[in-house]
């Protein structure tokens, strides 16, 4: 039996609920792959050059900070460059915070969809199981006194198929969403600390703050 034949059999057994869950799984996979590509292209979690630039800026070595910043391909590099250019401008902090928030919101785009799938998929599977159980007991009632146990057993396992498919869709989706959210949370902390370092540098005293920044940049 080919792969497509097996999928067709599952669709025939599970009915429209399984078809809906399959469509949701394809959509979820597409979103997850896109987010992984987006995070990779934006250099999320890879801020080695940014960390070096921030450390140099903290020490007052502005030229070295510019050199390190120019090497970075992070999505945060333009904001930090703007922060260095206008560090003493009034109101620049609020403007840069807003721009950083917009970039982080773009990274979080699609999270609501993944969260919805993770919550709805098990419920859809359970709904399909309930419908299947109703159909199985209706068949059992129609059989009258000549009840065949295999008839009931077959109806039950077909009904439970939708629950299994729903869980198979929901569990990986929840894991991917949790991973993406944890990466975004770390990015939010790093972005906030990076902006504060540029706007309020501790010249000559990187100390513990510099160590923490380096750890976040290499995460």
C-alpha positions in Angstrom: 0.0 0.0 0.0 1.4 3.4 -1.0 1.6 6.4 1.2 -1.2 8.1 -0.6 -3.4 5.0 -0.4 -2.8 4.9 3.4 -3.8 8.6 3.7 -6.9 8.0 1.7 -7.9 5.1 3.9 -7.4 7.3 7.0 -9.6 10.0 5.5 -12.3 7.4 4.6 -12.2 6.0 8.1 -12.0 9.2 10.1 -14.3 11.3 7.9 -14.2 15.1 7.6 -12.7 15.7 11.0 -9.5 13.9 10.0 -9.5 15.9 6.8 -9.7 19.1 8.8 -6.9 18.0 11.1 -4.7 17.1 8.2 -5.2 20.5 6.7 -4.4 22.0 10.1 -1.2 19.9 10.3 0.0 21.1 6.8 -0.7 24.7 7.8 1.1 24.3 11.1 4.1 22.7 9.4 4.3 25.6 6.9 4.2 28.2 9.6 6.8 26.3 11.7 9.2 26.0 8.8 8.7 29.7 7.9 9.3 30.8 11.5 12.5 28.7 11.7 13.7 30.3 8.5 12.8 33.8 9.7 14.6 33.2 13.0 17.7 32.0 11.2 17.7 34.8 8.7 17.2 37.4 11.5 20.1 35.8 13.4 17.9 35.3 16.5 20.0 34.1 19.4 23.3 34.7 17.5 24.5 38.1 18.7 28.3 37.5 19.1 29.3 40.7 17.3 26.6 42.7 19.0 27.8 41.5 22.4 31.3 42.6 21.4 30.1 45.9 20.2 28.1 46.5 23.4 31.1 45.6 25.6 33.3 48.0 23.6 30.7 50.7 23.8 30.4 50.2 27.6 34.1 50.7 27.9 34.0 54.0 25.9 35.7 52.4 22.9 33.2 53.8 20.3 35.3 53.1 17.2 35.7 49.4 18.1 32.0 49.2 18.9 31.2 50.5 15.4 33.5 48.0 13.8 31.9 45.0 15.7 28.5 46.3 15.0 29.2 46.6 11.2 30.0 42.8 11.2 26.7 41.8 12.7 23.8 40.6 10.5 21.3 40.6 13.4 18.0 42.3 12.9 18.9 44.4 16.0 22.0 45.9 14.4 20.2 48.9 12.6 18.4 49.8 15.9 21.7 49.8 17.9 23.4 51.8 15.1 20.6 54.4 15.4 21.0 54.3 19.1 24.7 55.0 18.9 24.1 57.8 16.4 21.5 59.6 18.5 22.4 58.5 22.0 22.0 62.1 23.4 18.9 63.0 21.5 15.8 63.6 23.7 13.1 61.1 23.2 15.3 58.6 21.3 14.8 56.0 24.0 11.0 55.8 23.5 11.4 55.8 19.7 13.9 52.9 19.7 11.9 50.9 22.2 8.9 51.2 19.8 11.0 50.1 16.9 12.4 47.1 18.8 8.9 46.2 19.9 7.8 46.2 16.3 10.6 43.9 15.2 9.9 41.5 18.1 6.2 41.6 17.1 7.2 40.4 13.6 9.1 37.5 15.2 5.9 36.6 17.1 3.7 36.7 14.1 2.1 33.3 13.6 2.3 32.3 17.3 -1.4 32.9 17.7 -2.2 30.5 14.9 0.1 27.8 16.4 -1.5 28.3 19.8 -5.0 28.0 18.3 -4.1 24.7 16.5 -2.5 23.3 19.7 -5.8 23.9 21.6 -8.3 23.1 18.9 -6.8 19.9 17.5 -7.4 17.7 20.5 -11.0 19.1 20.8 -11.6 18.3 17.1 -10.3 14.8 17.6 -12.6 14.3 20.6 -15.5 15.7 18.6 -14.8 13.1 15.9 -14.6 10.4 18.5 -18.0 11.3 19.9 -19.5 11.3 16.5 -17.9 7.9 15.7 -19.2 6.5 19.0 -22.7 7.7 18.2 -22.5 6.0 14.8 -21.2 2.8 16.3 -24.0 2.5 18.9 -26.6 3.3 16.2 -25.2 0.4 14.2 -25.4 -1.8 17.3 -29.0 -0.8 17.9 -29.9 -1.5 14.3 -28.4 -5.0 14.6 -31.1 -5.9 17.2 -30.6 -9.2 18.9 -28.0 -10.4 16.4 -25.2 -8.4 17.9 -21.7 -8.9 16.6 -19.1 -7.8 19.1 -16.7 -7.1 16.2 -19.2 -4.5 14.9 -18.9 -2.5 18.1 -15.2 -3.0 18.4 -14.6 -1.8 14.8 -16.7 1.3 15.3 -14.9 2.2 18.5 -11.4 2.0 17.1 -12.4 4.0 14.1 -13.9 6.6 16.4 -10.8 6.7 18.5 -8.7 7.3 15.3 -9.8 11.0 15.3 -8.6 11.5 18.8 -5.2 10.0 18.0 -4.9 12.2 14.9 -5.9 15.3 17.0 -3.2 14.5 19.6 -0.6 13.8 16.9 -1.2 17.3 15.5 -1.4 19.1 18.9 1.6 17.8 20.6 4.3 18.7 18.1 2.6 22.1 17.6 2.8 22.8 21.4 6.5 21.8 21.5 7.4 24.0 18.5 5.4 27.0 19.9 7.1 26.6 23.3 10.5 26.6 21.7 9.7 29.7 19.6 8.3 31.6 22.5 11.4 30.8 24.7 13.6 32.1 21.9 11.6 35.3 21.6 11.6 35.9 25.3 15.4 35.7 25.4 15.4 38.1 22.4 13.2 40.6 24.2 15.6 40.6 27.3 18.7 41.0 25.1 17.1 43.8 23.0 16.1 45.7 26.1 19.6 45.3 27.7 21.3 46.2 24.5 19.4 49.5 24.1 20.0 50.4 27.7 23.7 49.7 27.4 24.0 52.0 24.4 21.9 54.8 25.8 23.2 54.6 29.3 26.8 53.1 29.0 28.8 52.1 32.1 32.1 53.3 30.6 35.0 51.3 32.0 32.8 49.1 34.1 31.2 46.2 32.0 31.4 43.9 35.0 28.6 41.5 35.7 26.2 43.1 33.2 28.7 42.6 30.5 29.1 38.9 31.4 25.3 38.4 31.3 25.1 40.2 27.9 27.8 37.9 26.5 26.0 34.8 27.7 22.7 36.0 26.0 24.6 36.9 22.8 26.1 33.4 22.6 22.8 31.6 23.4 
